[in-house]
Amino acid sequence: MWNDGNGLIDGRNYIQGSILLHQELSDAFPWLVLGGESVNELFAPHERFAQRWHWDPLPPHPISTFLLGDRTLLYGYLGQPGPEDPLT
């Protein structure tokens, strides 16, 4: 998670505000499907699908599917190398 260092807004930091936004959107629109770019343990309960990013030196790992895959469908993006790519 980003530590934006911009201080509190309405008494919440970035992480707390982002989680609250996800919760309020889900409560207001229960039929709405949320998705995201990348995923973590904080937002996985609220996002039905998310792109799996390839960041050097942190390539995607199957453990994220094991830990988060029961709630969030993880998928790669077009710029992500395939598993058969010898450079990954």
Secondary structure, 3 states (H helix, E strand, C coil): CCCCCCCCECCECHHHHHHHHHHHHHHHCCCCCCEEECCCCCCCCCCCEEEECCECCECCCHHHHHHHCCCCEEEECCCCCCCCCCCC
